[in-house]
Amino acid sequence: MGSIPTQTIEQVAAANDIVEVIGAYFPLKRAGSAYKALCPFHQEKTPSFTVNPQRQSFHCFGCNVGGSVFRFVMDYEHLDFPSAVKKLAARAGIPVIEDRTFSASDDRQHETRRLLLQLHSEAAEWFHENLLKREWARPAREYLKKRGIDGKIAASWQIGFAPDSWDALLNWARERGYRRTDILQSGLVKPRDEERPEGDVYDRFRGRIIFPIHNDTGEVIAFSGRVLDSGAETAKYLN
């Protein structure tokens, strides 16, 4: 299987206005310079699903999902990235010719990226399992339930929970065989002293609901964590 050239992907994106694409699935209502609707990815009574034509992106402030027109089609139609590109290409009448040539790349850089993506993927599964199975995650499950996010939606978006611990994820990752330098580079832990990264480190996300952030190919590239207590003296969201 070949890859779709970047130029073709950019051409498809430019030819598919996100408002028109999403508006073909369900009605959108104008709200200032943006558009709103009830979110199709979780139950809600007040519209929190927003489409921004300037940025050509969508975002739900209720369940924190969002992304490009490709991401919407992937999630709404349950497609992988190449299939979403081909679907939108067909909509715009653009032929897709896959590139079956492969250029040489730096082995070390490629291996580092592969390892970090693997760590992110496994961490997302660990966070999600915490939310579903751990007794100490009950407050998080109740919090999500009150906001219309049931187990099915949580599973669909792989929503998770980070324990209120300074080293739970660090210890888990080490037990999985990841090196300290890899865990630190992933951003899942932080050094206690930024000027001494070789010193002690601690978990970045503690006591937060975790939302994996995917790129347009479906890979987990980062996380967003939300506190349960909105009145807590800390940032509501941490990325």
Sequence and secondary structure as in RCSB ss.txt:
>XXXX:A:sequence
MGSIPTQTIEQVAAANDIVEVIGAYFPLKRAGSAYKALCPFHQEKTPSFTVNPQRQSFHCFGCNVGGSVFRFVMD
YEHLDFPSAVKKLAARAGIPVIEDRTFSASDDRQHETRRLLLQLHSEAAEWFHENLLKREWARPAREYLKKRGID
GKIAASWQIGFAPDSWDALLNWARERGYRRTDILQSGLVKPRDEERPEGDVYDRFRGRIIFPIHNDTGEVIAFSG
RVLDSGAETAKYLN
>XXXX:A:secstr
  B  HHHHHHHHHHS HHHHHHTTS  EEETTEEEE  TTS  SS  EEEETTTTEEEETTT  EE HHHHHHH
HHT  HHHHHHHHHHHHT     B       HHHHHHHHHHHHHHHHHHHHHHHHHHH GGGHHHHHHHHHTT  
HHHHHHTT EEE S SSHHHHHHHHTT  HHHHHHHTSEEESSTT TTS EEES  SEEEEEEE TTS EEEEEE
EES TTSSS SEE 
